[in-house]
Amino acid sequence: MLSDIEIAQQASMRKIIPLAAETLNIPEDALIPHGHFKAKIELDYLRQLPEKTDSRLILVTAVSPTPAGEGKTTTTVGLGDALSRIGKKTIICLREPSLGPVFGMKGGAAGGGFAQVVPMEDINLHFTGDFSAIALANNLLAALIDNHIHQGNELDFDVRRVTWKRVVDMNDRALRDIVVGLGGISNGYPREDGFDIVVASEVMAIFCLSTSLEDLKKRLGSIVVGYNRKREPIHARDLKANGAMAVLLKDALKPNLVQTLEHTPAFIHGGPFANIAHGCNSVIATQSAMKLADYVVTEAGFGADLGAEKFIDIKCRKTGLRPNAVVLVATLRALKYHGGADLKELNQENLDALAKGIANIERHVQNIRQHYGLPCVVAINHFTFDTAAEIALLQEKLAPYNVPVVVSKHWAEGGKGAEALANTVVELCEKGENNFSLLYNDETPLWEKMKTIATRIYGAADIEADADVKRQLKKFEEQGYGHFPVCVAKTQYSFSTDAKKLGAPSGHVVKIREVRLSAGAEFVVMICGEIMTMPGLPKVPSSERIDLDENGKVLGLF
């Protein structure tokens, strides 16, 4: 059996300029090629495209992730190829992979099997340099802060209340808490600092939520980087930083165009994690795809409690985007794991464990249907050892929710194996039974917004936080940020903040450990449980399997 990277390396790719012209009618002068098989699209061209009123937006999300795997990106790619096969003009919109998980736990992140985006190695390793530009813009701002303090501190920074962190696109726990400015007077003023991973940076969120260069520059200027001795906020614009930051990001803001193994166009742009950020690809990419295609298939990170909630309550709230249907991805392996089955025994039929684990997907279905008001199809990402009895049990359990359950074999068969899923998605869209709803109103206080998410989506009994967190939330509201949505940072593995509580725990209390203001991205981050905004590497990182052969061929990348 071929590995994912071997399949990708054997792919017959089309050159991106003629592919863009044939599939999307994009002229050559609107493209900036990065080699033969990837390109950026000029913002001026995208801006002048007329709006389409009949485009359909499909959101792909999943059950709570497990070590058994769910295959959300693979399903997104397979569905996009299948829609193309049945005659629908389709674009896939994905996030760019971070090097943190590439070299950490997951390996590559461009789909799998015969449902991949290519060139897979480029996409996973540096791609077009967007993440580098985001890191540079973030760290330019950090350098300007420390330089300002060193050069006399005209803005009267309280060095104990500098909130802006540096970033690097790698899992490196040693950088979570550091001290800068050591080594004497010429090296600056010593203070505590720390690093986040690039995908957790507010610059990444701003990058993905901006609608234009002008909007980007304005949002960058609104970043709150710290407080003065009167505890008044200091913004990036006060340091005259946002113009230079925008210069570093101006080319990165242009969406990246690549293709699937079956030559369906794919926009891959931006990459915030959903467990510590808002988990969606860029607004510019999604809105542009809606102008160019009849069907746009996009994914939101991790389970529906994180990715789908943020897609709806942050991205849709800010842009007016509205999904026409939701695809909820699951594997029978993952559901058995949620039901208590041992990881080593997931390939064996286990109806008891499956019955228990189905509680996880039931809650996700209920959330999508009841709280978001969206039509939904469950896609079983098929494995060869799935049994007929297991599939029948899942269909039986979900029958009361009036949700179709479709077996999809895109990993093994590409778009052909997902045609049944594509036809079901088209049927859901054409029925138009869509009662889309945001989870809370803008006017709802920040504490109540968080409580609404925890009790309605996570099944929690309540939320709690210490007095300092509550005072900070009150302060944010007094400063005029109370209308912002909430972005929850918590473990992706459970509806609770305890990664070990699988299935569908209820009655738990969600502990808010810290809150952060993202004034440029226009949301408030609630950090819950033990989640870290700078992940660490596992005991055996994926990097140990990645190598080059004597001909320079990449090995072991997923």
WOPE-V337044 format. One record per pair of residues at least 4 apart in sequence whose C-alpha atoms are under 6 Angstrom apart, sorted by the first residue. I is the first residue (numbers start at 1). GAP is how many residues later the second one is. Records with the same first field share a line. If there is no record, write none. Layout:
I: GAP + GAP
This chain:
2: 4
4: 108 + 109
5: 4
15: 21 + 22
16: 4 + 21 + 22
19: 4
20: 4 + 6
21: 4 + 5 + 6
30: 11 + 12
31: 9 + 10
32: 7 + 8
33: 6
34: 4 + 5
38: 219 + 220
39: 217 + 218
40: 214 + 215 + 216 + 217
41: 213 + 214
43: 4 + 211
51: 240
52: 239
55: 235 + 239 + 240
56: 239 + 268
57: 239 + 266 + 267
58: 239 + 265 + 266 + 267 + 268
59: 239 + 240 + 267
60: 239 + 266 + 267
61: 238 + 239 + 243 + 267
62: 241 + 242 + 266 + 267
63: 240 + 267 + 298
64: 239 + 429
65: 428
66: 268
68: 265 + 266
70: 260 + 261
73: 38
74: 37 + 38 + 41
75: 4
77: 38
78: 37 + 332 + 336 + 337
79: 339 + 343
81: 334
82: 333 + 336 + 337 + 340
83: 5 + 339
84: 4 + 5 + 6
89: 204 + 205
90: 203 + 204 + 205 + 206
91: 174 + 175 + 205
92: 174 + 204 + 205 + 206
93: 173 + 174 + 175 + 205
94: 174 + 187 + 204
95: 173 + 174 + 175 + 176 + 186
96: 172 + 173 + 174 + 175
97: 12 + 27
99: 4 + 70 + 71
100: 4 + 69 + 70 + 71
101: 4 + 5
102: 4 + 5 + 6
103: 4 + 439 + 440
104: 433 + 437 + 438
105: 436 + 437
107: 435 + 450 + 451
108: 16 + 449 + 450
110: 6 + 7
111: 4 + 5
112: 4
113: 298
114: 297 + 298 + 300
115: 296 + 299
116: 144 + 145
117: 142 + 143
118: 141 + 142
121: 4
122: 5
123: 4
130: 122
133: 115 + 116
136: 4
137: 108
139: 27
144: 4
147: 4
148: 5
149: 4
150: 38
156: 72
157: 70 + 71
158: 70 + 71
161: 65 + 66
162: 64
163: 62 + 63
164: 61
165: 29 + 30
166: 29
167: 28 + 29 + 30 + 31
168: 29 + 30
169: 28 + 29
171: 364 + 365 + 366
172: 364
173: 363
175: 19 + 20
176: 18 + 19
177: 17
178: 14 + 15 + 16
179: 12 + 13 + 14
180: 10 + 11
181: 6 + 7 + 8 + 9
182: 8
196: 337 + 338
197: 337
199: 5 + 73 + 74
200: 77
203: 4
205: 316
206: 4 + 315
208: 62 + 74 + 75
209: 74
210: 5 + 6
211: 4 + 73
217: 25 + 29
219: 301
220: 22 + 300
221: 15 + 16 + 21
222: 13 + 297 + 298
223: 12 + 13 + 296 + 297
224: 10 + 11
225: 9 + 10
226: 7 + 8
227: 4 + 5 + 6 + 7
228: 4
236: 5
237: 4 + 5
246: 4
255: 14 + 30
256: 11 + 12 + 13
257: 9 + 10
258: 8
259: 4 + 5 + 6 + 7
260: 4
269: 12 + 13
270: 11 + 12
271: 10
272: 5 + 7
273: 4 + 6
274: 4 + 5 + 27 + 32 + 33
275: 214 + 215 + 217
276: 213
278: 32
279: 21 + 22 + 28
280: 20
283: 4
284: 4
289: 4
300: 7 + 8
301: 6
302: 5
303: 4
304: 4
305: 4
307: 4
309: 4
310: 4
311: 4
312: 4
313: 4 + 125
316: 4 + 5
324: 105
325: 50 + 51
326: 50
327: 49 + 50 + 51
328: 50 + 51
329: 49 + 50
330: 50
331: 49 + 50
333: 13
335: 19 + 22 + 23
336: 5 + 17 + 18 + 21
337: 4
338: 19 + 164 + 165
339: 14 + 15 + 17 + 18
340: 13
341: 12
347: 38
351: 4
357: 146
359: 144 + 145
360: 143 + 144
366: 4
367: 4
368: 4 + 6
369: 4 + 5
372: 64 + 65
373: 62 + 63 + 64
374: 60 + 62
377: 26 + 27
378: 27
379: 27 + 28
380: 27 + 28
381: 27
382: 26 + 27
395: 4
408: 9 + 10
409: 4 + 8 + 9
410: 4 + 5 + 7 + 8
413: 4
442: 41
443: 40
448: 4
451: 4 + 12
452: 4
453: 4
454: 4 + 6
455: 4 + 5 + 6
458: 37
459: 47
460: 46 + 47 + 48 + 49
461: 46 + 47 + 48
462: 47
463: 46 + 47 + 48
464: 47
465: 46 + 47
476: 5
477: 4 + 5
484: 38 + 39
485: 38
486: 37 + 38 + 39
487: 37 + 38
488: 37 + 38
489: 37 + 38 + 39
490: 38 + 41
491: 6 + 40
493: 6
494: 5 + 7 + 8
497: 32
511: 17 + 18
512: 15 + 16
513: 14 + 15
514: 13
515: 10 + 11 + 12
516: 8 + 9
517: 7
518: 4 + 5 + 6
545: 11
546: 9 + 10 + 11
547: 7 + 8
548: 4 + 5 + 6 + 7
549: 4
